[in-house]
């Protein structure tokens, strides 16, 4: 079984080998030719499960002749779950699947931070009731905005200085960008904890390690690279 996640900026494919996920292919969604070539290389006997938030790229898979081997995770599958969400038809499945994957790893409520191009923060109760969440610019977008609009300022790393306030332009900018991003995330985490004290916080996405480092000391977190794929695996039970 091959699992494919088509995100906002990245195309990823993995498979389960015993208890571990193994990476098969990953690239930027801008590399459509590479994606098409990889899809063509997938053996016709392999079953494929797909979650996609980029409908414009679905045609790359629809062109395969073995459509009976491909199963699409759709928003209609959400009818099998309890959602406190007013627009399930437009809910990004990666947000829900991340929560579902996290919920399969604990007996507690979960808060999931997907630290990617967009940063999403969502909550699911231990009874697997999806409560909704937050969509905000990811950390790299914060940096990109400053570089674009304030080109005279230096580029800085995604870290916080050891001292406050910043004692140099570099440190001041690190506090301004990374601190503003962190402050937003911590604000939303504090609001979520009002729904369920003791929730387990999971982090996934390309900036997961950076996010965990920024939160260290204030929140205990668990990094799970394959959280969306864990959710896809759980979703299989509701797709037959």
Order of alpha helices (4+ residues) and beta strands (2+ residues): beta-beta-beta-alpha-beta-alpha-beta-beta-alpha-beta-beta-beta-alpha-alpha-alpha-beta-alpha-beta-alpha
